[in-house]
Amino acid sequence: MATVQVSEAEKVYILHGIRDDLRVDGRGCEDYRHMEIETDVVSNTDGSAKVSLGHTAVLVGIKAEIGKPRPMAPNEGYLEFFVDCSANATPEFEGRGGEELGKELSNTLYKVFNNKHSVDLKKLCISKGEHCWVLYVDVLLLQCDGNLYDAMSVAIKAALFSTKIPKVHISNDEEGGKEIELSDDPFDCMRLDVENVPCIVTLCKVGHRHVVDATLQEKACSVASLIISVTHKGTVTCVRKMGGGSLDPESIFEMTETGKRVGKALHVPLMKLLQQEESLGTRQKVGFLG
């Protein structure tokens, strides 16, 4: 993970500010930085989104392909995650550092999103035990200024919202086998219900308090972090501790309650924004993302 060096004087300044619920950039302990979301930004994907959270920028592209269901879930499709840590985001992502972080991020995203409580995986099944839709979710980290997990989760939810999967027509061929035909009508497609898709809230313990959406400077003052994925109803689906420090049970309880409250509040404006953007209709894609 990207890090910065902070002097002792800066640490004291940051700690005292957080103690008084006034962070360096003027936010309270439970406030996010300015967030910008844009969907349908990559033309050769079935769904895509770009999210900017402060100076952290994430691009997500989703490609739907027909595959074979896994033996343990023959009537379900599944999601595959790949995270690419661009060396342009921070020099620490060069070489093995970026690869190891990418695997760590991918594994966490898989636990959070690839389950029946997040996406209706049965809707991705085409024919039981034979064919299903596999959603390949590619995440590209463009800029890194802290709080990668939250930015990625919002971008993935936005990309899933914009994903259009072609309708499938199954017929029997002359030899008795199944023949699959995909509709070439762009409006004859299947959409995913993303209402239950969770958002990740990362809380960093700084001093005796915890903060949401920590910057790299605040992260440098933190002893440990808690990653909590929360649904729109405030249900916690996944919890993971990060960092080398320890957290006492009281802190874990307080951080979990804060994560539930902040995560639940995040879903409402996010879904409203996505629906507003979709109502604007299709627009011409320009630049290198087109």
N, C-alpha and C positions, 0 to 999 in steps of 0.2 A: 504494500500500500504506500502511496506517496506520502512523504513526510517533509517537514520543514524544521529548521533549527530556531529555537526560541530562547532568548536570554532570560536570566533569572528575574530581571526587572519586568520584562514583558509578561512572564508567567504570573507574577504578583499582581500586575495590573489587570490581567484577564480574570484571575481568580477572584479578586475583590469585586470586579464588575458583575460577574456571574452570581456572586454571593448576594448582591443587591438587585438582582434581576435586571441588570442593564449590561448588555454585551457590548463589545467594542464597536460593532456596526449599528448600535442603537436598538437591536431586537431584544425581546424578552426571552426567557429560557425556553418557552414552548413555541416560538415563532420560526417559520421557514423564511428563507430568502426569497427574492422575487423569482417566480417560476414561469417559463414560457414553454408551451406545448404546441407542436405542429404535427399533423398526421398526413399520410399519403405523400411523403416527400421523396420516396425512391420508386421509380417507375417500374422496375423489373421485379417487384415483390408483390405478394398478395395482400400485404399489410405492412405499414411502416409508421414510425413516429420519431420525432426529434424533441428532446427535452433539455432545456437549459435551466439549471438551478444555481443561481449566482454565477460563478465562473466554471461550474461543472457542466459539461455537455455530453450527452449520450445519444447515439443513433441506434435504432432498433429496426431490423427488417425481418419479416416473417415469410417463409416460403412453404406452401402446402404441397406435399408429394404423396403419392399412393405407395403404401408399404404393407408389410404383413404384421398383424397384431402380435403382441407378445404372448407367449404360452400361458402365463399366469392371468392374463386379462384378454381373452379371445374376442370379447365384444366391445373393446375400447380402442381408441386411437391413443396417441401419446405425443408429448412435446420433447424436443431435443434442444439443448442450449449450448451455444458457443460464444464465449466472450473474448474479444480481441482488444488487448490493451495497447493502444497506439503509442509508439515511442514519442510522438509529437506532444502527447498529453503531459508527460513528465519523463525526464531522462531515466528515472528508475524503472520504467517499463521496458527498457531495452534488454534484449536477450532473454536469459532464463528468468529474470525477475518478472517480466510481463507474462511469460508462459505459466509460471506457477500461480500468479495472482489470477490469471484468466481461468485456470482450472478450479481454484478455490471459489471464485465468484459463480462459475457455472454450476458447481455442486450445490451451492446454497440456493440458487435460483431454481434448480431442479426440485429440491425438497419443498420449496415454497409454492411453486406453480403447477408441477406435474402431479396433481392428485384430483380425485373426484370432488373434493370440496371447493376447488378453485374453478376449474373448467369442466363442463359436462363432456367427459371423454367418450361417453357412449354415443354422443352425437357425431363423433368423428369416425365411428365404425361404418363401413360400407357393406361388407358381408362377413358374418361371424366366423372368426378363425381363418379367414382368407385374405381380406383386403380391409385396409383402414387408411385414414388420413394421418400423416405424420407432419406435425408443424415444426419446422426447423427455425428456431429463434436465434438470430445472429445479433449480438450486441457489440457495438463499437464505441469505445471510450475515446472521445475526441479531446476533451479537456478535463483536468482533474483539480478540483479545489475543495475536496472533502465531500463526504456523504454520498458515496457512489451507489450504495444499495438503494437508498430512497429514490434517487434519480432513475436508476435502472428499472425499479418496480413500476414507477409511474409511466415510463416510456413503454414497457412491455404491456401494461394494461391498455394504454392508448393504441398501441400497434395491434393488439388482439381485437380491440373495438373496431378498428378500420379494416380488419382482415375479411376478404371476400373469397370463399371457397366455392369452386364451380360445382353445380349440381351434377350428380352421377346417375346415369341410366344404365341399368344392368339388363342384358338380354342373353338368351341361350343361343349358342352357335350350332352349326350342323352336327358337330361331334358331341353335343351335350354339355360342353363346357360353358363357363360364364364369360360374356364379353362386356367389357366396361367402356362406356362412351361418356365423355365429358362435354357438358354444354359449352358452346362457344359464345353464348349470349352473356355479355358482362353483367346484365341485370338479373340473369337466372342463376343466382348464387345463394349460398348459405352463410348466415352471419352467426357469430358466437355471442352467447349471453355472458357478458363480462361483469355483471353486477356482483357476483360472489368472488371475483378475482381480488386477492388481497393486495394491499399496499404495504411496503416495508417502512417501518419507522425505526431509525437508529438513534439511540439515546446514549450520550457519553457522560460518564461520571467525572465531573470536574470539581475538585474540592469536596464539599459536603452536599453539592447540588448536582443535578443532571440537566443536560441541554439537548434540544432537538436541532437537527441540521447543523452540526458543528463544522466550522471551517478548519483548514489544516492547522492554523495556529492554535485553535481551541483543542483540536485533536492531540496536539503535542503536549498539552497540559493535562490530558485525560489519563487516568490509570487503567480504565476498562470501559468497554462499550457493550450494550445489549441491543441485538437486532431482533425486532418483533414484527411479524407479519400479521396484519389486522384486516378483517373483512369490513364491509359497510355496516354490519350490525354490531361491530365492536368485538367480534370473536377472534381470539388469538389462535392462529393455525401453526405458528412455528416460532421458536425462541432460540437464539444462539448468542453465546457470550464471545466477545472478541477482546484481544489485548492481554497483556501479561499480568495485570493486576488482579486483585480479588474484589468480589462484591459480597457484602453481608446480606442475609435474607431480607432485612428491612428495606435495603436499597433496591433489591431485585423486585420486591413487591411494589414499591413506590414507582419505579421505572416502568414496570408492566402496566400499572394503572394509568400512568401518563401516556404510554404508547397506545393503549386502547382508546383513550380519549382523543388524542391527536390524530390517530389513524382513522377513527370513525368520522371525525370532522373533515378529514382530507378528501374522502370519497365523494361527498355531496357536490362541492364546486368542481371537482374533476369530471364527474359524469355530466354535469350541466355544461361545462366547457366543450366536452367532446361532442355532445349532441348539437350544440350551437354551431360548431365548426362543420359538422356533417350537413346541417341545414343550408350552409352556404353553397353546397354543390361542388362539383369537380372544378378544378382550376388548372391552368397550364403549369407544368413543372419546368422550372428554369434552373440554370447553373449546373454544377457538376453532379448534383443530386438527381437531376432529371435524366 
